[in-house]
Amino acid sequence: MPESTAALDKVVFCYDRAEVLHSISFALAKGEVVGLLGPNGAGKTTTPKTVLRSLGMKYWDTFGESYSGGPRWH
């Protein structure tokens, strides 16, 4: 297996007191493309937001989302 460039190990994330990510773990290799599938409320958006926050990045800067939550087109 190639060396991972990003990895999460048993990450938990909460909004107020509600735990929304429950000990998620995964690793990504350089150039690897992945997709997250699941029902509404499964953490598909929260997962990359949490990864980017841990790297000191802002979700809206990366994915073109404005502060109000709507798309920002250039």
Steps between C-alpha positions, in 0.01 A plus 500: 500500500635849413593735781198703607503877462193558717368282776235512770510271799196466727378857438192614689319827428209657687261788437422628849443171685387294202773266373477491119824323406557181697866386504558517124834379364639492147813582299541649154797459269632779278283530189229272636140603432222395735129564543282503808157340471225491757161630603429855611665569833764227461797742519592525130559877525623506859780252424692713245425817699659338806805386299551846352459670838765272646735612220427868570293543183150640457233292326353795311843600363552150364157413365374847398235526768426847636453595863121487451525140381414571135728441202755765406581497129800674344 
